[in-house]
């Protein structure tokens, strides 16, 4: 993140020792360490919050996809059940499932009797 080399870190420590003084340096180091730890915990907390929000959003999208699939499956099941019930009804009435439905059987002309021209 900061890309500080070891030699640069030594220079910073020597300058801090000179500026702050040997009496206050341990207290300042403890305070800096405490602040650094708080910052790391805060960054970790923010990362977790972002990850949780993303997971919640993905779960919502997955829930929507699943509900669409369930609706499609329910519709297909309903259509299959209706088709099956129609076939059962046709079988009970003695109709062939492939034959067209006859509306008025008395109008149907016999194929064995030739028609006479008038």
C-alpha positions as CSV (number, residue, x, y, z in Angstrom):
1,X,0.0,0.0,0.0
2,X,2.6,2.5,1.1
3,X,5.7,0.7,-0.3
4,X,8.1,1.8,2.4
5,X,11.5,0.0,2.2
6,X,13.3,-1.1,5.4
7,X,15.9,1.7,5.1
8,X,13.2,4.3,4.8
9,X,11.5,2.9,7.9
10,X,14.8,3.1,9.8
11,X,15.2,6.8,8.8
12,X,11.6,7.5,9.9
13,X,12.3,5.9,13.3
14,X,15.5,7.8,13.9
15,X,13.7,11.1,13.0
16,X,10.8,10.2,15.3
17,X,13.3,9.4,18.1
18,X,15.0,12.8,17.6
19,X,11.8,14.9,17.3
20,X,9.6,13.1,19.9
21,X,12.3,12.3,22.4
22,X,13.2,9.0,24.1
23,X,10.8,9.7,27.0
24,X,7.6,10.1,25.0
25,X,8.5,7.7,22.1
26,X,7.0,4.5,23.8
27,X,3.7,6.2,24.5
28,X,3.5,7.6,20.9
29,X,4.4,4.1,19.5
30,X,1.6,2.5,21.6
31,X,-0.9,5.2,20.5
32,X,0.1,4.7,16.9
33,X,-0.2,0.9,17.2
34,X,-3.6,1.3,18.7
35,X,-4.7,3.6,16.0
36,X,-3.3,1.3,13.3
37,X,-5.2,-1.6,14.8
38,X,-8.5,0.4,14.9
39,X,-8.0,1.3,11.3
40,X,-7.4,-2.3,10.3
41,X,-10.5,-3.4,12.2
42,X,-12.6,-0.7,10.5
43,X,-11.3,-1.6,7.1
44,X,-12.1,-5.3,7.8
45,X,-15.6,-4.3,9.0
46,X,-16.3,-2.3,5.9
47,X,-15.1,-5.2,3.7
48,X,-17.4,-7.6,5.5
49,X,-20.3,-5.3,5.2
50,X,-19.7,-4.9,1.4
51,X,-19.4,-8.7,1.1
52,X,-22.6,-9.3,3.0
53,X,-24.5,-6.7,0.9
54,X,-23.3,-8.4,-2.3
55,X,-24.3,-11.8,-0.9
56,X,-27.8,-10.5,-0.1
57,X,-28.2,-9.1,-3.5
58,X,-27.0,-12.3,-5.2
59,X,-29.5,-14.3,-2.9
60,X,-32.3,-12.0,-4.0
61,X,-31.4,-12.5,-7.7
62,X,-31.3,-16.3,-7.1
63,X,-34.6,-16.2,-5.4
64,X,-36.2,-14.4,-8.3
65,X,-34.7,-16.9,-10.8
66,X,-35.9,-19.8,-8.7
67,X,-39.4,-18.4,-8.5
68,X,-39.5,-17.9,-12.3
69,X,-38.4,-21.5,-12.7
70,X,-41.0,-22.7,-10.2
71,X,-43.8,-20.8,-12.1
72,X,-42.7,-22.3,-15.4
73,X,-42.7,-25.8,-13.9
74,X,-46.1,-25.3,-12.4
75,X,-47.5,-24.1,-15.7
76,X,-46.0,-27.1,-17.6
77,X,-47.4,-29.4,-14.9
78,X,-50.8,-27.8,-15.2
79,X,-50.8,-28.1,-19.0
80,X,-49.7,-31.8,-18.8
81,X,-52.4,-32.6,-16.3
82,X,-55.1,-30.9,-18.5
83,X,-53.8,-32.8,-21.5
84,X,-53.9,-36.1,-19.6
85,X,-57.4,-35.4,-18.3
86,X,-58.6,-34.6,-21.8
87,X,-57.1,-37.9,-23.1
88,X,-58.8,-39.8,-20.2
89,X,-62.1,-38.1,-21.0
90,X,-61.8,-39.0,-24.7
91,X,-61.0,-42.6,-23.8
92,X,-64.1,-42.8,-21.5
93,X,-66.3,-41.4,-24.3
94,X,-64.8,-43.8,-26.8
95,X,-63.3,-41.2,-29.1
96,X,-60.0,-41.7,-30.8
97,X,-57.5,-39.1,-29.6
98,X,-56.2,-38.5,-33.2
99,X,-59.7,-38.2,-34.8
100,X,-61.1,-34.7,-35.2
101,X,-64.1,-34.0,-33.0
102,X,-67.4,-34.5,-34.8
103,X,-69.9,-31.8,-34.3
104,X,-72.9,-33.3,-36.1
105,X,-72.6,-37.0,-37.1
106,X,-75.9,-37.0,-39.1
107,X,-74.5,-34.6,-41.7
108,X,-71.6,-36.9,-42.4
109,X,-71.9,-38.7,-45.7
110,X,-71.1,-42.3,-46.0
111,X,-68.1,-43.1,-48.2
112,X,-69.6,-46.3,-49.5
113,X,-72.6,-44.8,-51.1
114,X,-71.9,-42.9,-54.3
115,X,-73.4,-39.5,-54.6
116,X,-75.9,-39.0,-57.4
117,X,-75.8,-35.8,-59.4
118,X,-79.0,-33.9,-59.5
